[in-house]
Amino acid sequence: MGFSKKIRGKLSVYWIIGLLIIINILATQWHSRIDFTSERRFTLSTPTKKILKQIKQPLVIDVLLKGNYPSGFKKLASSCDDILNEYKEIAGNNLQINFVSPDEKIDGTNSIYSDTMSALECFPINLTLQVKDGQQQQYIYPYALLRYENKIIPIELYKGKTPLISNQELNSAEAMLEFQFSNAIAAALQKQKPQLGYSIGNGEPVDITAYDLAEKVLKPSYDVSLININKQPVINPDFKALLIVKPTFSFSDYEKLKIDQYIMQGGKVLFFIDRLNAELDSLKIKNQVVAYDRDLKLDDLLFKYGVRINPNLVMDLQCDYLPFDVNGNGQFEFLPWNYFPVIESSNNHPINKNLGYVSGKFINSIDTIESEGIKKTILLQSSVNARVIGSPAIISGNENSTLPEDEKYRSSAIPMAVLMEGKFNSFFKNRLTVTLRDSLQQYEQAFIPSCLNSNKILVVSDGDIVLNAVVKGNQPLPMGMNPFTYGSQREFPFANKDFLMNALDYMINENGLGEAKSKDYVVRLLDAKKVEEEKLTWQFINIALPILIVIVFAYIFQWYRKRKYTI
């Protein structure tokens, strides 16, 4: 009888061990996770899951955050590891993840990651770190490199607003990781680039000032066609969007009809308009600029859709710098130039979510007009210390010889970029002339009085915001870069390019990744004062209390054994 009990006991142990092995094997194939964070930090959005399921070939993501980095970037690397492991749960073995050092060679090549990133114009952050022996410089590449078939796509993991690294900006970078990775994967999987139209019929720039726009933003992701609206009978409805950038000539009713009907058919339009003629070149030559209305004749069209670009200039105490000869002795000093606002977005939309500072030049203010069924979102606006001046206006370089009168800068949140969404009504509804109707019929085009489906229009009251400056040697700078501070200690990488890319992505792509971009991560920082006050209490709870509990249970256990087995 005793022998049978022993056999049964051993069999029970074997059964338990076997059951545990089977459970573990099944758990590797079928398992689930519960996300207890309030912001759903570890839950992938539905669009991301759909994109990951489309990966049918090996896709490699190399994260360049391997090394002895400051704690903030170690945390960013850990967050990358967490989210990419979530990706792998869905994509399977087709997704390969590597954490590499910038000094390592790319698999199968003789190229070093840092050299490849520099060739892709992804430059490192130069950090000054405090060590025992003093200070040391450390270069950090906050990037990942995606490789899929014959495509190589860099992914920027950290976009700081300032040269200083802050916990808030690192936290924002973590919040953007899902969007950054998913957007890059979607671009890699894309078989055909969306078609874009770039208007050139009304004096829009096609010279080197549009180099960064054309070569670095549009061509890598879109199939771009130049279109002269005046000469083309219609705007190609296959264009996913039309860009009208800094026109200098007036638009005729015939051209406005083509733009209007393109919008009614579902075409998206991005207007980057300088209503006033105010150029920096005049300031260099005559030390003054005369700002006057270009008379583009777009006011009525935009008013119908829901906005008005005003014939004025925004001046802001939060602004960029220009060199001025203050004492007239040929020694130039960098002084703030209030006509070049530095714009901080309000993070109220996927387009401006976690966006850095945007640089503008001679910007006009925008008014929103009540229009039924149209949702308006202000994406860019002035700081709390701004003002507007009317036109015509004489702008003199001598203005910077004295400090601005701060009491005049009492306006705040002056709109500079507005997104409109909804079913727009045609500007020509109930006002289409016989001549314009005949022009449509000539090309067998039926007049459309209202949008068939919800549509999007972006209006920005600055054309220079998406153009680039040029320095000596005919070298184009990145979009938004100040040519005067370029190469100096005041050099700052503005987020103009990010703003444009985000706007195009939101308006054109239908992958729904705005859901991933709208995530907010809560910064759960410790209260330093409270930590100091309750330090001993929590040390006792975490260190001494567990030991006391073990001792108490051991005492109770020994007491119970003595009572039970003592004869």
Summary of the structure (lengths in Angstrom):
residues: 567
radius of gyration: 30.4
end to end distance: 27.0
largest distance: 116.8
contacts: 1661
relative contact order: 0.11
helix: 35%
strand: 24%
